[in-house]
Amino acid sequence: MKSGWMLVAGFFFGCMGVFVKLGAAYFSSAELVFYRSLFGLAVIFLIIKGMKLSLATPNWKMHAWRGLSGFAALLLFFYAIGQLPLATAVTLNYTAPLFLALISTLILKERPHLPLILAILLGFAGVVLLLRPTLHQEQLAAGLMGLASGFLAAIAYLNVRQLGQLGEPEWRIVFYFTLVSTVGGGVWMAAHTFHPVSPMNFLLLLGLGTTATLAQLAMTRAYREGNTLVVGSLAYSTVVFASLWGILIWHEVLSLTSWTGIALIILSGALASRMAPRLPVA
């Protein structure tokens, strides 16, 4: 079950996407990020307080960069979910491994080998196929934002890896990320529109916060106890669950071209994760 925890995480991430898409009818993407982060912040703070862990860190600048990149990625991702078919938005966000492979290669100044180049090209061919049906529609901007969320997520993952090399524990990384996202979402809400929370809306927000937190906990356990490569491949189960929810709830029908693009992105992401150069451990 060790690596299988990623399937549990994929299921809950898919459910989180459902609550984001439902909540987009009542709240802006910044508000959804705020409530999602606030719930997670409360949970992780209670855990830290209960276990009497320390939040003191000498690496606050790196935590700030990780928080800002993660917040921006989440903001764009939630916007894309509200505007695109659920499977499309989730898949575009899952281009992060492709961008991470490129960034890691540039940082290490290594010449990328042919299999990695082919995997990355395969992935971006999938992106072209996935976006092609919306090139002449109003959804193109949302599609590009979804792709940008994948790039920023890759930056956030790189920041997490660097924080781990500096000896920062997982719970502290999660705490400061949710703190920055909560503050960022709150500032955005204060500067723009604030929508009142009704009893029905509250249930949506509760579902969003609960599924996001359960997904994070399951994913953390999967990476801690399971095989990293297996877990990384199983992470794409989120796309499968999101696709099923989209079909069942919104009757979303994607073209064969779109499904081909999704398959190519999943395949290339799994391959790139295996073949990308590894940053040295400090």
WOCORQUI-V687346 format. One record per pair of residues at least 6 apart in sequence whose ideal C-beta (glycine too) atoms are under 7 Angstrom apart, sorted by the first residue. I is the first residue (numbers start at 1). J is the second residue. Records with the same first field share a line. If there is no record, write none. Layout:
I->J ; J
//
This chain:
2->225 ; 226
3->222 ; 226 ; 227 ; 230 ; 231 ; 234
5->218 ; 221 ; 222 ; 226
6->219 ; 222 ; 226 ; 231 ; 234 ; 235 ; 237
7->234 ; 237
8->218
9->215 ; 218 ; 219 ; 222
10->234 ; 235 ; 237 ; 238 ; 241
11->241
12->211 ; 214 ; 215 ; 218
13->215 ; 238
14->238 ; 241 ; 242 ; 245
15->211
16->208 ; 211 ; 212 ; 215
17->81 ; 86 ; 90 ; 242 ; 245
18->245 ; 249
19->204 ; 207 ; 208 ; 211
20->32 ; 78 ; 81 ; 82 ; 208
21->81 ; 82 ; 86
22->204
23->32 ; 204 ; 205 ; 208
24->81 ; 82
26->195 ; 201
27->195
28->192 ; 193
29->75 ; 78 ; 79 ; 82
30->75 ; 185 ; 188 ; 189 ; 192
31->185 ; 189 ; 195
32->78 ; 208
33->71 ; 74 ; 75 ; 78 ; 181 ; 185
34->182 ; 185 ; 186 ; 189
35->205 ; 208 ; 209
36->208 ; 209 ; 212
37->178 ; 181 ; 182 ; 185
38->182
39->209 ; 213
40->178 ; 209 ; 212 ; 213 ; 216
41->178 ; 179 ; 182
43->213
44->171 ; 174 ; 175 ; 178
45->175
47->171
48->55 ; 171 ; 175
53->171
55->172 ; 175
57->63 ; 168 ; 172
59->163 ; 166 ; 168
62->159 ; 162 ; 163 ; 166
63->163 ; 176
64->180
65->159
66->156 ; 159 ; 160 ; 163 ; 173 ; 177
67->176 ; 177 ; 179 ; 180 ; 181
68->180
69->152 ; 155 ; 156 ; 159
70->156 ; 177 ; 181
71->180 ; 181 ; 184
72->152
73->149 ; 152 ; 153 ; 156
74->181
76->145 ; 146 ; 148 ; 149 ; 152
77->93 ; 146 ; 149
79->142 ; 145
80->89 ; 92 ; 142 ; 145 ; 146 ; 149
81->89
83->139 ; 142
84->139 ; 142 ; 143 ; 146
85->246 ; 252 ; 254
86->242 ; 245 ; 246 ; 252
87->239 ; 242 ; 243 ; 246 ; 252 ; 254 ; 262
88->130 ; 258
89->146
90->238 ; 239 ; 242
91->130 ; 239 ; 262 ; 265
92->130 ; 143 ; 146 ; 147 ; 149 ; 150
93->146 ; 149 ; 150 ; 153
94->150 ; 236 ; 239 ; 265 ; 269
95->123 ; 127 ; 147 ; 150 ; 265
96->150 ; 153 ; 154 ; 157
97->269 ; 272 ; 273
98->120 ; 123 ; 124 ; 268 ; 269 ; 272
99->150 ; 151 ; 154
100->154 ; 157 ; 158 ; 276
101->116 ; 120 ; 272 ; 276
102->120
103->154 ; 158
104->276 ; 277 ; 279
105->112 ; 277
107->279
108->277 ; 279
110->277
115->275
116->272 ; 275 ; 276
119->268 ; 271 ; 272 ; 275
120->268 ; 272
122->264 ; 267 ; 268
123->264 ; 265 ; 268 ; 269 ; 272
125->264
126->261 ; 262 ; 264 ; 265 ; 268
127->147 ; 261 ; 265
129->257 ; 258 ; 260 ; 261 ; 264
130->258 ; 261 ; 262 ; 265
131->140 ; 143
132->257
133->255 ; 257 ; 258
134->140 ; 143
160->173
161->279
163->173
165->281 ; 282
166->282
170->220
174->216
197->205
222->231
223->231
229->274
232->270 ; 273
233->270
236->266 ; 269 ; 270
239->262 ; 266
246->252
//
